[in-house]
């Protein structure tokens, strides 16, 4: 519907417009605007390439000082231009950081010259030790990797191409053909050379182009038109190419029956085509990351952790991975920790910036003070210098709870209890910690020694870090009972029946439509929080178990809401 057709077809609309000159002016202005773009936008990664000046071919506009086409991408190719997407990936930055750090020790290291047949790398991949490895770390992908057991870069590329919504249906056939090459049935023997690397199954768009060339005599250009029609899901164009394909096949002495059969295969593939060049490029990045993890573990974890420094869940997951792989994580230290993760004595030092609620500028002030005037000698020296730097009491409390002052050999609860008196003293003292004349009779504050509860200490640490870093009562329980259940952070990625373990943190009751009491329970382990739904009959059965602070083992079913409908609960004493 256009404005003009609305005017011609609607008496009511016409009546309103003609009732006031302002409406008529608005209508005339609107007709001039009708059909124009409502805003400009820039493609996230698309670059347009031309052998001539772009301004000689298409209209352009500058957006944020960047020359941008005014034609959308579907019209550019008709004008002889190429649009290429250059994707920015976080993993490329991680690889670059690792390489730069390696070069501090080995200036000749070149990531593009690493061997593509490294045994350590393929052992790591086949064992599914791939947390933090690009494209391979999801639960579903790890399951497929276990079955494929990649032994080459091509195998990795194949695995990535298979793990997509369409090709997934061919995974059982692919695995069967891969295990029994002699049982592979090719659509036609002439296609063996094209389909042998993918165990007789069409996986890549390039294979379709090769088939069209070999059987139907398509030129590369025409085969590419077929590829584009597949990738853009242009079914009408695919159907229009059908006659050309069948005629071409028959001209090359293939029967009409086999020609139709092959084209039907192509149409089926059109629903989920993936190009090999893309898959191999992703496969290479995955291999490079796996190589760095297998051969330069400390550098790998250092950069990986820095890349997720603002994500508490991911940090927790990777910290636990480090501990599992025997990579030592050193706790926070006001005198050793930097802004970001660093390598120290064959271990990784936890950074100040990973603490919740502490701003970059405050932390920089604290670090600069340490660099310029020396390490903080003791607890009193630290408080004195913080007060004179105008660092707030809340920041000091957060640093204490995070464990950054543990090196001063007092319990965290004692340092918290002694903080106010130390702040008062620091406000009266000069920069050297000496009292002003007339106040020198005021004694230096003594530490208030308080007995610390281990669980309370761990909870305060978790509040400021988002997870447990040093002592962890949950880990103690897990090890005490030798529990081998999935971590809660992994349960969030699963569906179906599961078993898990954690400590109850919150309980919220709710009345159902039948006026029965049910409960939503929040539990946590060393990796994450997780939600449980407990229906009325189970709530009655387990009401003595479902108490805040209780450790429980549960089993139930995870649906689409990332929570578990509980079937059974057992308390862990």
N, C-alpha and C positions, 0 to 999 in steps of 0.2 A: 504494500500500500504506500503510495506516494502522497504528498500534500495535495498535488493537483487532482489526483483521482479521488481523494477524500472530499475535496471541494465539489467535484462534479457529481459524486454519488451520494452525498449526505446532505439532505435538505436542512437538517438541524445544524450541522457544522456551518453551512453557508449562511444561515440566518444569524448565528452568533457572530461570525466574522463581519457581516454587513451592518451589525448593530452599533459598531463603534469604530471610528477611524484608527484608533490605536491598535485594535485587533487586526485591521487590514494592513497596517504598517508592519506589524509583527509577522503576519503571514508572508508578506513580500520578502522581508529579510530572511525568514526561515527557508523559503524556496531557494535563495541564493546559497545558503549554507548546506542545503540538503545534498547528501552524497559525498561531501568532503570528509576526509579522515578526521575523526574526533580528537586524535592525539598522535604524536610521534612516539615510536618506540625503537629500541635498538636490539638487534639479535644478540643473544648472550655470547656467542662465539663465532658468528659468521663473518668471514672476510671475503670481499669481492675482488677478484683478480682479473686484470686486463693488460694486454700488450700496449694499449693506447690510453691516453688520459681519460679517466672515468667521466669527467665533465664534458667530453666530446660525444659521449654515448648516451648518458642518462642524466636526469636532473639529480642534483645532490643537495644536501643541507648539512650544516654543522650543528651537531648536538654534543654539548659538553666538549667543545673544541675538537670533536672527532668528525671527519668527513663521512657522511652517511647517505646511502642511496635513498631516493624518494620512491623508487619502485620496490615492491615486495619481491621476495626471492623467486616466486614462481614465474616472474616475467623476465628475470635476468638472463637465464640460459638462452632464451629465444633471441637475445641480442648478442650472443657470442661471448657472454661473460661466465666465469667460473665462480661459484660460491663454495668455499670450503669452511668447515667448522674446525676451529682449533680449541679443543676443550681444555679448560684449566682443571687439573686434578690435584687435590691435597697431597696425594701420594707422590707426585713428582717433586713437590717441595720437600717431603720427607726424604726421598732418595737423594736429592741434591744436598741436603743438610748432612746426611750420613757420609756422603762422599767427601764433602769439605772437611769433616772431622777426621776421616780416615787419612786424608792427604796431609794432615798435620804430622802423621807418623810415617806415611808412605806417599811421597810426592808423585810417584808414578802411577798411582792407582787410577784406573779408567773404567767406569761402569759399563761403557760400550765395548770393552775388550775382555770382559769376564768370560770364562768358558761356559758354553751352553750345555755341557754334559757333566756338571759337577755332581759327584755322588752324594755329598753332604746335603746339597739342595734337594735332590730328588728323594732322598731318605726322609727329609723333613716334610716334604709335601705328601709322600705316601703314608707317613704316620699321622697326617692331618695336624701337625704341629704348626698351624697356619694362622693363629690369632694375630691380627695386625697385618696380614698379607693381603694386598689388594685383590679384590674379587673372590678370594678363596675362603674367607673367614666365617661366612654364614653357615648355619646348621645344615641347611639343605645342600649347599655346595660341598661341605665337608663329607656328607654322606655319599655324594656322587664321586668325589675324589677317591674315597676308600675303594669304590668299585672299579673305577677306571685305572687307578694306580699309574699316573702319568710318568713316562720315562723319557720324554722329549718335549721341546717347546711346542711342536705340533700337537702332542697329546694334551698339553695345557690349553692350547687354543681350542681344540675340539671340545674339551670339557666345558669351557666358558660358553661356547656356541650352543652346546646341548642344553645347558641349564637356563633355558628360556621357555616362556609359556607354551609355545608351539612345539619345538623340538622335544620337549620333555616326554611327549607321548611315544617317541621313538627310542627312549633310553633303554628299555628292556631288550628290544630287538638289536640295538647297537651293541650292548654288552654281550648278548648271545652270539652275534656275528663276530665280535672281537675275540671271544674265547674259542670260537669254532670257525676259522676262516674258510675251511673247506665246505661249510654248509651255506655260505653266502649265495643267494640267488639274485643276480643282477637283472634289471629290467630288460637289458639286451647286452650281449657279450661285448659289443663295441663300446659300452660305457664302463667297462672294467677299469681302464686306465684312469678315468675321471673319478670314479667312486671308490676305488680301492682304499685310498687313505682314510675314508670315513666309513669303512666296513660295509660298503654297499648301500649306504643311506645318503640321500641328498641332505646336506647340512648347510652348505655355503651358497650364496648368490653366485659366486664365480663359477660354481659347478654348473648352474643353469646356463650361464653364458657359454661355457665349454660345450655343453650338450647341444645348444642351439647352433653353434658353429659346426660341430662335427656331424650332426644328423640332418639339420635343416639347411645347412650352408649359409647361415646368417653371417653377415659381416660383423666385425667387432662393434661397430656403431649400432647396428640393429640389435645385436645381443644385449648391448647396454640399455637400449630402450626397453627391452624385455625385463632387464634387471630393475630398472627404475619403476616400471609398472608394478613389479612385485613389491619393492620396498615401500612404495606409496599406496599399496593396496588398491590400485586402479583396475578393478575387475573388468570394466568395460573395455579398457585398452588391451588387457590380457586376452579377452575374448576376440577382439578384432585382429590380434596377431595370430590367432589359432589357425586360420586358413593359410596364412603364409607359412607357418611352421609345418603344417601337414603337407602342403604342396612341396615344400622344400625337402622334407623327408622322403616323400614318394619319388621325387626327382633323383634322390640318392639311393633308390632301390630298397627303401624300407616299406613294409606293408602299411596300408591305411590303419589296420588294427593296432599295430605296435606304435605307429605315429600318434594315434589318439591316446593310447595308454600312457605314453611318455608325457604327452601334453597335460593329461589329467594329473599326473604326478607333479608337474610344474605348477598347475593351478592350486593343488593342495599345499605345495610348499610356499605359495604366495602369501599364505596366512602368517608365516613366521620366519621369512627369510632373514638371514644374518650374513654380513659380508666377512669373508675370511681375513681381509686386510685389517679390519677393525678388531677381530678376535685375536689375531696374531699380535697386534700392537698392545692390546690389553694383556695378552698372555706374556709378552716380554716384560711388561711392568710387574706383573705378578711374579715372574721368575726372578727378576732383579731383586725384588723385596725379599723373596724366599732365600736367595743367595746371600743377601746381606744379613738376614736373620741367622742363617746357618753358619756363616763364616765370620761375622763381625757383630756378635750378639749384643755386647755392651753399647756400641754405637747405635745399633738398631733400636734398642729399647729407649735409649736417651732421646732420640729424635721422635720416636713414636709417642712417648709420653708427653713431650713438649707440644706435639700437634693436637693433643686433647686436654691441654692444661685447664681449660674452662669447663670441661665435662666431667662431673664427679662420677657418674656411672662408668664411663669409658676408662677414666683413670683407675678406678677401683678394679675393673676387669683386667687392665694391663698390669697393674701392680701385682695382682694375684697370679697372673701368668709369669711375671718375673720370679716370684717366689717359687712357683712350681718348677721353673727351669733352673733353679739354684742361682739366679742372678740376684746378688745382694742389693737390697734397698736400704740406704742409710737414712735415718730419721732426720727431722728438721733440726737445724742448729743455727742459732743467731750469729755464730762466728764462722760457720762454714757454708751454709746454704746461700746460693745466689738467687737471682730472680727466677731463672729457669733450671730445669734438671741439668746436672753436670756429672761427669765421670770423675770419681775420686777413689784412688787406691783399689782399682779393679771392682768398683761398685758404683751405684748410681745414687747421688745425693738428692734428697727430696727438696723442692724449691719453696721459697717464701710466697711466690705468686699463686701457688696452688691452694693457699689458705682462703677460706670463704670470707668475703667482706673486707678484705684488705686491699686498698687501692694502690695502683702502681707508684704514684708520687710519694706516698708515705713510706712504702718499702724502699724506694730509691734513696730517700733521705736516710733511712736506717743503714742501708748498705754503704752509702757514701761516707757516713760518719765512721763506720768501721774501717773503710779503706784509708780515710784521711787521718784518723786519730788513733788507729789501732783497735784490736779486738776488745770486746766487752769483758772486763776482768772477772766480774762476779755479779751477783744479782743486784746489789746496791748500786754498783757502777752503772749497770744497764738502766735502772730506773732513773738515776740522776741524769744521765745523758738523754734519755727519752723526754724527760720533763723539760730540759733546756732546748730540746728540738721541737717542743710543742706537739709531741706525739700523745694522743689521747689515752686515757686510762682504759677505754674499751679495747683499743688496739693492743695494749700491753696484756690485757686479760686474754685476748684471742691468741696471742703468741704463746702465752703460758699454757693454755688448754691444748694448743696444737703440738706442744712438746718442744718448741724452739728453745726453751730455756732449761731443758733437762740437764744440760752439761754443768749447770751450777750446783748440782747434787742435792737439791732440796726437792721434796715432793711438790707436785703442781698445786695441790690444795693448800700447802703451807705458803707457797709464793703468792697465791691469791689472797690468803688471809693477811699476809704481811704487806700487801701492796699499798693500802691507804697510808699507813704510817711512813713508808718509804717515800711516797709522793709528797707528803707534808714536809719531810726532812729535805728532800731535793729542792722544793720551792724556797726553802730558807737558805740553802747552801749556794756558794758560787760555782763557777764552772769546774773548779778543781775539787769540789766536794767539801770545801772548808766552810765553816760557819762565819758569818759576819761578826764584827766586834760587838760584844755584848750578848751574843747568842751562843758563844762557844761552850757555855755550860750545858747546852742541850745535848743529851747523849745520842749517839747514832742508834737508829732503830735496830732492835734485835728481831731475829726471825721468830715468827709464831709457828711452832711445830704442831702440825695436825696430822692425825692418822688418816691415810687415804684409802678409800674403798676402791678396789680394782675395777669393779663394774662401773661405778660412777665416773672414774677417771676415763675409762674407755668411751663412755657415752658422751662426755664433754669433748673428747677428741673427735668423735664422729660428728658432733654438731658443727665443728669448725672446719673439718676436712671433707665431710660428706661420706666418709667411710672410716673403718678402723685401719690405722697404719702400724702402730707399735703393738701393744698388748690387745688381745681380742678374746673375750670370753666365749664367743661363738666358735672361734677356731679351736679353742681348748676342748669344748664339748664335742665338736666334730671329730677331733683326733682321739678323744677319750673313748668314744663309741665306734670309732673307725667307720663313720658314715661315708658312703660313696655316692650320695645323691647329687643331682645337678645343682649348681649354684642358682640362686634366685634370678640373677641377671640373665642366665641362659633360659630359664623357664619362661621369661617374657617373650622369647622368640619361638616358643613351641605351641602346638595345639594338640588336643587329645588328652589321654590319661597320663598323669605324672605323679611322682613322689618327690617331696621336698622336705627341707628342714630349716627352722629358723626360730627366732624369739619373738613373742607377741609384744607389739609396741602400742597398738591402739585397738580399741573395741568400740564399735558404734552399733547400737541396736536399732531395729526398724520394725514397724508393724506392717504385716502383709495385708492384702485385701480381706483376708479371713480373720483379721485382727490377731494373728499369731506373731509371736516375737521371733525374729531372725537376727543375724549379726553379720556385720562386715568387719573383718579382722585384718589389720595391717601387721605383717610380720617382716623381719629383716634378717639377713645373714651378713657375712663379711663383704658381700658384693653389692647388695641392692635391697630395696623394699619390694614387697609383693602383697597383693590383695587376695584375701580369701572370702568367699561367700558361704555362710553356714545357715542352712535352712532350719525351720523351727524344730523338726523332729530331732535333728542332730544337736541343736543348741541345748535341748532338754537333756539329751544323752551325755553331752560333754561339758555341761555348765561348770563343773568343778575344775575342769582342765583349762577352759578358755579364760585365763586370767593374765593380766598384763605382767610381763616379766617371765612367764613360763616358756620353756623351750619345748617345741613340739615337732613331731614328724607327722606329715599329713599326706594323704593321697586323694586325688579327685580328678576332675576334668577341666581343662582350659578351653574356653570357647573363643569367641571373637572379641571379647572385651578385655583381654589381657589380665583376667582374674581367674581364680580356680574355684569351681563349685565343689566343695569338700564332700567326700564320701566317708572318710575315716580319719580320726586323730589319735595320736598316742603321745603322752607326755614323756619328756626326757628329764629324769631327775638329776 
